Amino acid sequence: MPSKLRTRVIAEWRGMAEPPPERDTFRPINDALGKVMSELGLGDRLKEDEVKRAWHELVGEFLATHSTPVALKDGMLIVRVLQPTLLYELDRVWKPQLLQKLKAKFGQRMVRNVRFRIG
């Protein structure tokens, strides 16, 4: 506060007009980043990263520690799993529920299917 007062007093003493107050031009970085990524043709990569980050919360702690999404291409999410039994469990039992959660979070078009691979 004292520095503003000091600045105003000095400006009045010098006979200079007080500068107009600064406008708040804050914008979330996501807006600019999304626009730049889209212009560079990397919008899909940004979406892929969002899906990868959300995997942990969607599948839970146990499945997240034993599986990792590695790619999202043309609506196909490819997930690497550690064991064949987990591959079977995810593919046969959990796949419909996982797809439903992914579609609810990211929309029908972004993730249309999930493929599990051992690796």
N, C-alpha and C positions, 0 to 999 in steps of 0.2 A: 504494500500500500504506500509506504513512504516514497518508493521510487516513482510511482505514478504521479504523486503530488509534486515531487521534485521536478519531474519532466514537464509538468504543466506550468509550474512557476517559471522555469527557465524559458519555456516557449513563450509565455506572456512577456517576460522581460526582454526577450529578443524581438518580440513583435511578430512572431510566427504563428500562423493559425494552427490550431490543434488538429492533428490528423484524425480522420474519421475512425470510429471503432472498427476493429477487424471483424469480419463476418465469419461465422463458423461454417466452414466448408467441408466438414468431416464427412467422409463416406466410408462404409465398410470395405476392407481390402478385398473381400470376396467378390464384390461387384467389379472392381477393376481387374482383378486376377482372372475371373471368369471370362470377361470380355477379351482380354489379351490372349488367353489360352485358346478361345474360340477363333480369333483372328489368325492365330498361328496354326490352326488345325489340330490343336492338342486338347480340345474340349472333352473328347472321350477319355483321354488319360486322366484328366481331373476327376471325372465321374468314376473311373475305375479305382482311383485312390480313395474316394468316399466310400465305395462299396467295401474295399479291403479294410478300412478303418472300422466300419460298422459290423464286420463279421463277428468280432468278439462279443459284442452285446447281443447280437441276434441268436447266436448258437449256445452261449453259455461258456462258463469257465473250462469245463472238462473238454468239450469238443473243440474249443478254440485252441487249447494247448496241444491238441493232437491233429489239427488240420489248419491249413493256411491257404487262403485264396491267392492264386498266382497270376491270373489274367482274366480280363473281361473283354471278349471279342464278339461282336455282332450279337449281343444279348446272351451269350453263353459264358457263364462264370465257371472257370476251371479252378478246382480246389484240390490241393495236394494233401493226402492223408498219410499217416505213418504206418498203419497196419491194415492187412486185408480184412480183418473182422470189422474194423471201423469203417472201411469202404463199403462193405456189405450193409452194415447198420445204417449208415448215412444215405446210401443210394436206395435201399428198399423201404426203410421205415421213416426216416426223417426228411427225405427230399420234398414231399408235398408241403409239409409244414414250413420248411426253410424257404421254398419258393414263394409261398403265401406271405411270409414275413418280408422277404426281399421286395416283392411287388408292392406290398403295402407301404414300405418305406421309400422306395425309389421309383415307383410307377411300373406299369405293365410293360413298357417298351424297353426299359434299361436292362433288366435281367429277366430273360424269358425262360432260361433253363440253367441247370447246374450239372456239371460233369465232375465226378470225383476220380482222382488218379492216385496211385500209390507212388510215393517218391519221397 
